[in-house]
Amino acid sequence: DDDDDDDDIDDNEDNNNQARQENTSNQNGSKVVFDYTAYASKPGAITIDKVGNIYLAVDQGILILQAGSSNNGSTETYTPIGILALPVIPVSLTIGDDRFLYIGTSDSLLRIQIRQTPLSIPTNLIIGKKK
């Protein structure tokens, strides 16, 4: 009976963690899409490729998250698909048009070829003055 209770507790914790990840939102409408605390002790650099994969600097190197959607398709989810192990902690990340992931560390610049191109962000936006 005690073993069954432990299984129930584990199931409840798993469900609570999943619900927190998918449903946590702030008053300003922002929402937690992935809880990275199991991978990093503090926030790190982040970049996103054209198909929506997230590259996140963590203690072990670079965590790669693949974009997807929940079973009902209403919520975007992110699944860890791998870690690029590095001997140093990355401090900055960017994806170049040449399909390289550029990784800045405290004393060097590294690059790794990837399949995707960077996320395109319009830079010709004009913001008018308030009257």
KAVENQUI-V89789 format. One record per run of one state. SS is the DSSP state (hx for helix, st for strand, lp for the rest). FROM is the first residue (numbers start at 1). LEN is the number of residues. Records with the same first field share a line. If there is no record, write none. Layout:
BEGIN
SS=FROM-LEN / FROM-LEN
END
This chain:
BEGIN
lp=1-1 / 24-1 / 26-5 / 32-14 / 50-4 / 59-2 / 70-6 / 86-6 / 96-4 / 105-4 / 114-4 / 119-13
hx=2-22
st=25-1 / 31-1 / 46-4 / 54-5 / 61-9 / 76-10 / 92-4 / 100-5 / 109-5 / 118-1
END
